[in-house]
Amino acid sequence: MDRNRSDLFDSWESYHKTCRELSHAMASQPGSQVRLAKKTSNLFRTRKEAAAKRLDVRRLHRIIEIDPAGRTAEVEGMTTFEDFADATLLKGLRPPVVPELKTITVGGAVSGIGIEASSFRHGLVHEMVEEMEILCGDGTIRICRPDNENADLFHAIPNSYGSLGYILRLRVKLLPASPFVKLIHQRFSDRTQFLSTMEAACGQSPHAPDFVEGVAFTPNDFTLTTARLTHDRGPVSDYKGMQIYYESLRSRSEDLMTMRDFLWRWDPDWFWCSRSFGMQNPLLRRLLGRWMLRSNCYWKIQSLYRRWKFEERIHVMRKILHLPIELSEPVIQDVEIPIEKSLEFIEFYFREIDIRPCWICPVRPLDAAGNWTLYAMEPGALYLNFGFWGSVRTSLDKAAGHFNRRIESIVNGLGGRKSLYSTSFFTEDEFWRIYNGEAYQKLKLKFDPQGAFRSLYQKAVLGH
Ligand SMILES: Cc1cc2nc3c(=O)[nH]c(=O)nc-3n(C[C@H](O)[C@H](O)[C@H](O)COP(=O)(O)OP(=O)(O)OC[C@H]3O[C@@H](n4cnc5c(N)ncnc54)[C@H](O)[C@@H]3O)c2cc1C
C-alpha cells in the first residue's frame, strides 16, 4: 500500500473547526436551499440544475481516529471507502462492509444504501455505524446514536440521501483483516441449483465464508464466488492491469488476491461496464489503463455524455443520414428481492430486461433492521441484490421509462426494495407508501422545517 498517514488522517481540532464553519454557513442563510459541493459522486440520476447554496464539505474527507482495541474508527462523512479501507488496513483492520467502488463515500453509502459480498454476514453499510454527527437544516449539529435523544434521526438517515441532514462524522465498527483472500468460483447452468447453493453458502454458522456473491452471465450460466480471509501465501492475481476480474470467474476455479486488491476487484472495470468505454480492448488497456482503470473515470465520462446530450445528437445525425435509429432505455438499478422470490425475479429479468451480466449479492439485514425508518427490510431474512447497469432496446409505442417501471412494479409485487441512487418513476403516492412517507414527513418537519434540503421524492424521482 503506497499511502502515507498524513494523506489519510485528520485531527479532532481541524474536524471541529470545519464543523463550526459549516454550521455557521448553514445557519447564515435560513430558508435557502442547500446542495453538497464535493469532488466525486456515484449517483446515476440526472439532477436538474437549480439555484442552491453549495455547502463545501470537501475538507471532511479523512479518518480522525482508529481505536484498535475497541475496533472502531471515527471517520469524516466525505471520506472515500478507498481511503477508509487503506487507513484501517494499516492497523490490520477492515470495515465490515466495503462497497465495491473506490470513490463511494462513507456518508454517501450510509445516506444511500450500501452493500457488498460480506453483507450476508454483516448487513448493510449503515448497520456498521454506532454514532453519527449530523448537520441539520438550521445549522444545528446533532450527535445521533440508536439509544440517545436523536435516535429517530439516526434510524431515518439510511435512504434519506441528504434530505434530512448531512453526515459529518461517523463512528464505525471494524473487524480484523488478513493479508490475503482466497476465492473459489463455481459454475452452474441450472439457476435453481445456483440459488440453493448460494443460500447454503450464506448459512449463519461460524464456518460460513467471509464473502459470497454471484454473477449471471446468461440465463444458463451463473457463477458463485465464496471467499475467505487467509494468511496463507501464494501467487496472487492482479486485476488492475491487463487481466479482467469478471472474465476470471469463468476461466478459474480458485484464486488468491491481496486483501486490498480483493476489496477493489470490481473497480478497475466498473464491474464489466468498462466494455462500453473500449477499455477491454488489450491495446487501449495497455495504452490508457494507467489513467482509465478506475470507476470514477468512467463515471466522469458518462456524466459528460449526459451533459452533452451525446445520444440525442447521434440520433439527429442518423436521422439526417436516413440511417435506422435504435431506441434504448437506460436501466441502471440495484434491487433487493427475498431469496424465496428470486427465481421468479430471475425469470422476469431474462424475459424482459436481459442486461448481461447481472451481479447477484446476498444481503441479510441484522436483527435491528426493523428500526430503519426509510428502508425497512425483514431482520435476519436473506435477500438477493440484483445489480444491472446498461440499457434495454425499446420502441416508440412504449412510454418513457417503460422497463424501469416494470422493474419497480415487479420488485414491489415480490416484496423487494429498490435502491434510489438511479432513476425512479414512482408516483408520489406509491413512493411514500413504499418508503414510509408518514414517518418521513414528521421527521422532515422536525429536522428541516425550513426545507433547506430537497425532499426525498424531489431528489429520487423528480431529479431536483
Ligand atoms: C454502477 C453502480 C454500481 C454501484 N454498486 C454499488 C455496490 O456495489 N455497492 C454499494 O453499496 N453501492 C453501489 N452503488 C450505489 C452507491 O453506493 C450509492 O449511489 C451511494 O449513495 C453513492 O455514494 P457517494 O458517496 O458517491 O455519494 P454521492 O453520489 O455524492 O451522493 C449520493 C446521495 O447521498 C447524499 N449524500 C452524500 N454524502 C452525504 C453525507 N455525508 N450525508 C448525507 N447525505 C449525503 C447526496 O446528497 C446524494 O443525494 C452503485 C452505484 C452505481 C452507479
The ligand as an SDF file (V2000), in Angstrom:
LIG
                    3D

 53 58  0  0  0  0  0  0  0  0999 V2000
  -22.8220    1.3580  -11.3760 C   0  0  0  0  0  0  0  0  0  0  0  0
  -23.0750    1.4730   -9.8940 C   0  0  0  0  0  0  0  0  0  0  0  0
  -22.7380    0.4170   -9.0810 C   0  0  0  0  0  0  0  0  0  0  0  0
  -22.9450    0.5120   -7.7170 C   0  0  0  0  0  0  0  0  0  0  0  0
  -22.5580   -0.5220   -6.9740 N   0  0  0  0  0  0  0  0  0  0  0  0
  -22.6730   -0.4410   -5.6620 C   0  0  0  0  0  0  0  0  0  0  0  0
  -22.2050   -1.5030   -4.8560 C   0  0  0  0  0  0  0  0  0  0  0  0
  -21.6850   -2.4790   -5.3500 O   0  0  0  0  0  0  0  0  0  0  0  0
  -22.3430   -1.4180   -3.5260 N   0  0  0  0  0  0  0  0  0  0  0  0
  -22.9220   -0.3210   -2.9670 C   0  0  0  0  0  0  0  0  0  0  0  0
  -23.0220   -0.2550   -1.7760 O   0  0  0  0  0  0  0  0  0  0  0  0
  -23.4020    0.7010   -3.7090 N   0  0  0  0  0  0  0  0  0  0  0  0
  -23.2770    0.6700   -5.0270 C   0  0  0  0  0  0  0  0  0  0  0  0
  -23.7370    1.7120   -5.7700 N   0  0  0  0  0  0  0  0  0  0  0  0
  -24.5440    2.7770   -5.1520 C   0  0  0  0  0  0  0  0  0  0  0  0
  -23.7950    3.8040   -4.3190 C   0  0  0  0  0  0  0  0  0  0  0  0
  -23.3990    3.2330   -3.0980 O   0  0  0  0  0  0  0  0  0  0  0  0
  -24.7490    4.9540   -3.9850 C   0  0  0  0  0  0  0  0  0  0  0  0
  -25.0180    5.6430   -5.1830 O   0  0  0  0  0  0  0  0  0  0  0  0
  -24.1790    5.9130   -2.9240 C   0  0  0  0  0  0  0  0  0  0  0  0
  -25.2070    6.7390   -2.4120 O   0  0  0  0  0  0  0  0  0  0  0  0
  -23.1080    6.7700   -3.5660 C   0  0  0  0  0  0  0  0  0  0  0  0
  -22.4290    7.4810   -2.5910 O   0  0  0  0  0  0  0  0  0  0  0  0
  -21.4400    8.6840   -2.9220 P   0  0  0  0  0  0  0  0  0  0  0  0
  -20.5730    8.7340   -1.7600 O   0  0  0  0  0  0  0  0  0  0  0  0
  -20.8160    8.5380   -4.2590 O   0  0  0  0  0  0  0  0  0  0  0  0
  -22.4150    9.9230   -2.8380 O   0  0  0  0  0  0  0  0  0  0  0  0
  -22.9950   10.9140   -3.9110 P   0  0  0  0  0  0  0  0  0  0  0  0
  -23.2400   10.1730   -5.1880 O   0  0  0  0  0  0  0  0  0  0  0  0
  -22.2080   12.1300   -3.9460 O   0  0  0  0  0  0  0  0  0  0  0  0
  -24.3600   11.2680   -3.2050 O   0  0  0  0  0  0  0  0  0  0  0  0
  -25.3950   10.3440   -3.0810 C   0  0  0  0  0  0  0  0  0  0  0  0
  -26.5400   10.9750   -2.3280 C   0  0  0  0  0  0  0  0  0  0  0  0
  -26.2290   10.9410   -0.9480 O   0  0  0  0  0  0  0  0  0  0  0  0
  -26.2190   12.2580   -0.4230 C   0  0  0  0  0  0  0  0  0  0  0  0
  -25.0250   12.3430    0.4030 N   0  0  0  0  0  0  0  0  0  0  0  0
  -23.7400   12.2100    0.0200 C   0  0  0  0  0  0  0  0  0  0  0  0
  -22.9310   12.3570    1.0760 N   0  0  0  0  0  0  0  0  0  0  0  0
  -23.7250   12.5700    2.1450 C   0  0  0  0  0  0  0  0  0  0  0  0
  -23.4820   12.7870    3.5260 C   0  0  0  0  0  0  0  0  0  0  0  0
  -22.2580   12.8340    4.0320 N   0  0  0  0  0  0  0  0  0  0  0  0
  -24.5500   12.9650    4.3310 N   0  0  0  0  0  0  0  0  0  0  0  0
  -25.8040   12.9260    3.8670 C   0  0  0  0  0  0  0  0  0  0  0  0
  -26.0890   12.7390    2.5660 N   0  0  0  0  0  0  0  0  0  0  0  0
  -25.0580   12.5570    1.7180 C   0  0  0  0  0  0  0  0  0  0  0  0
  -26.1670   13.2150   -1.5890 C   0  0  0  0  0  0  0  0  0  0  0  0
  -26.8750   14.4050   -1.2810 O   0  0  0  0  0  0  0  0  0  0  0  0
  -26.8560   12.4190   -2.6780 C   0  0  0  0  0  0  0  0  0  0  0  0
  -28.2570   12.5790   -2.6370 O   0  0  0  0  0  0  0  0  0  0  0  0
  -23.5500    1.6610   -7.1380 C   0  0  0  0  0  0  0  0  0  0  0  0
  -23.8910    2.7380   -7.9490 C   0  0  0  0  0  0  0  0  0  0  0  0
  -23.6330    2.6490   -9.3110 C   0  0  0  0  0  0  0  0  0  0  0  0
  -23.9870    3.8050  -10.1730 C   0  0  0  0  0  0  0  0  0  0  0  0
  1  2  1  0
  2  3  1  0
  2 52  2  0
  3  4  2  0
  4  5  1  0
  4 50  1  0
  5  6  2  0
  6  7  1  0
  6 13  1  0
  7  8  2  0
  7  9  1  0
  9 10  1  0
 10 11  2  0
 10 12  1  0
 12 13  2  0
 13 14  1  0
 14 15  1  0
 14 50  1  0
 15 16  1  0
 16 17  1  0
 16 18  1  0
 18 19  1  0
 18 20  1  0
 20 21  1  0
 20 22  1  0
 22 23  1  0
 23 24  1  0
 24 25  2  0
 24 26  1  0
 24 27  1  0
 27 28  1  0
 28 29  2  0
 28 30  1  0
 28 31  1  0
 31 32  1  0
 32 33  1  0
 33 34  1  0
 33 48  1  0
 34 35  1  0
 35 36  1  0
 35 46  1  0
 36 37  1  0
 36 45  1  0
 37 38  2  0
 38 39  1  0
 39 40  1  0
 39 45  2  0
 40 41  1  0
 40 42  2  0
 42 43  1  0
 43 44  2  0
 44 45  1  0
 46 47  1  0
 46 48  1  0
 48 49  1  0
 50 51  2  0
 51 52  1  0
 52 53  1  0
M  END
$$$$
